[in-house]
Amino acid sequence: MGVINVTPDSFSDGGRFVEAGHAIEHAFRLIGEGADIVDIGAESTRPGATAVSQDGEIERLLPVLRALRNEAVPVSVDTMKPAVMRVAIDEGAALINDINALRAEGALRAVADSGVGVCLMHMQGNPAAMQDAPRYADVVAEVGQFLAGRVAAAQAAGIARDRISIDPGFGFGKTAEHNMSILRELKEICAIGLPVTFGASRKSTLGAVTGRPVAERVFASVAAALLAIERGAAIVRVHDVAPTRDALAVWLAMRGQAMKSTREIIRELQ
């Protein structure tokens, strides 16, 4: 899953792709590098981020969604707002990626009324204050319990289980120690029995481990993605698609397997 931040203030590339033309160009670059999904976000969710209005988020998203509508690669939209979800679905989004796990009023219904997939993520608190003092008695168990509960809520609302994926929320209301516990014990999250999305790309925990600034965390990000897949992750959400795919290609070759693109898989199914 390749990341496209149509925002002025995202932690890794804020402002680079806020102009629609640049975001669209970047999306096609990620697809060319082998992204199987492109994930578009129009509201920063970095620690301390300020909220964006519903209309402002939609205005940023629409040109990019429309430019990608006929691409074979499915589009995911990263949003917490039910109204934005509905617009994204109407414009062809295949997946809603919600850091709030469909807890906003109307969010469950917005997805249930459609046929799209959803990724439910764990977050302690909210983006504005989530890193102030995150605390857990057992972070892996608590994250797993939360996700299982949200899956049950989604199913009760009419969202079929085979439309749901889950994300333990690396970096969302968690210390570096919490994040590494989740990565180390990711198989416990996978035991819920749904596809797990994992996103550590360029995040501050990797900076704490390596001592490197955001722009120099590519190698650490690739290592984290590979470790996550070894522990059962089905999707890795990354900024650096080509290096990640190269690492995964080597890992798969070692296992006697080959990389396939989304387009190749679709052609095989037709």
Buried (B, 14 or more C-beta within 10 A) or exposed (E): BBBBBBBBBBBBBBEBBBBBEBBBEBBBBBBEBBBBBBBBBBBBBBBEBEBBEBEEBBBBBBBBBEBBEEBEBBBBBBBBBBBBBBBBBEBBBBBBBBBBBBBBEEBBBBBBBBEBBBBBBBBBBBBEEBBEEBEBEEBBEBBBEBBBEBBEBBBEBEBEEEBBBBBBBBBBBBBBEBBBBBBEBBEBBBEBEBBBBBBBBBBBBBBBBEEBEBEEBBBBBBBBBBBBBEBBBBBBBBBBBBBBBBBBBEBBEEEEEEBEBBBEEEEEEE
